[in-house]
């Protein structure tokens, strides 16, 4: 499958499910004129066939945030997992 416009292939480093909400931490190439390459994503269906949107979205139900710094992304991943009770 070709890379749909406005998305990037996602490489998942870690994933979990908390309160029935999947949470992902990984990397990809954000081609939207940004050096960001690490992401945190959560919610049902956020990774459509292994692709993630190249923009940030932060809603309680679903979201994806891009980061330049890997440690900052890892910290966000831990914080997102705490949003929902297990």
N, C-alpha and C positions, 0 to 999 in steps of 0.2 A: 504494500500500500504506500502511496506517495504521502509526503508530509503535507497535511492540510494547511492552507494559508492561516497564519496567525498562531501556529502551534510549533512545538519543538519536541523531538523524541525525548522521552524521559528514561533515565537510568535510575532505578530504585535502589538505594543503599539500605534502607530500613523501612519497614512498614509495621503497623499495628492497627488493632481495632479497639476502640474505647467507646463504651456506650453505644455500640453498633454503628459507630462512625469510623470509616477507614481513614488513617492518617499516614502520609508518606513523606519520606525525606530522601532526596536524591539530587541528581545533577542532570544537566542538559545544556544545550547552547541556546541562549536567549538571543535570537537574531535581531531583536528590535532596537538596534543601536545602543546596546547596553553591555557592559562587561559581566553582568550577572550570569552565573552558571549553576548555582545551587538553589533548590526550591524546597518548600514545604507545601503540601497539598492535603486537603481533607474534604470528606463528603462523598456521597454515592455518585459514581460516574464521572469524577473529575479527570480521570485518566482515560480518555477515549482511545481505545486500541493502542495504548502506550504513548499517546501524545498529550502534551499539556499546553494550555494557552500561554502565550508569551507576555501577557500583561498580568498585573496584580489584581486580585479580587479577594476581599476579606469580608465574608458574611458568616453569620453563625452556622448556617446549614452547609456551606461549601466554600472553598476558597483555594487560592494558590498564590504564594508569595515567593518572589525571586530575590536572591541575595548574592552579593559579591563575595562576602566572607563566609567560609564554611562553618566556623564556630558560631557565628551569629545565626546561621540557618539551623544548626543543631540545637541551639538554645530555644529557638522558636518552635522547633519540632517537639521538644519536651514540654513547653508551655501549652501548645495546642492540645497535646494529649491530656492535659489536666482540665480541659474545658468540660468534659463530659464524665459523669461517674461510670465506673466500670461495672 
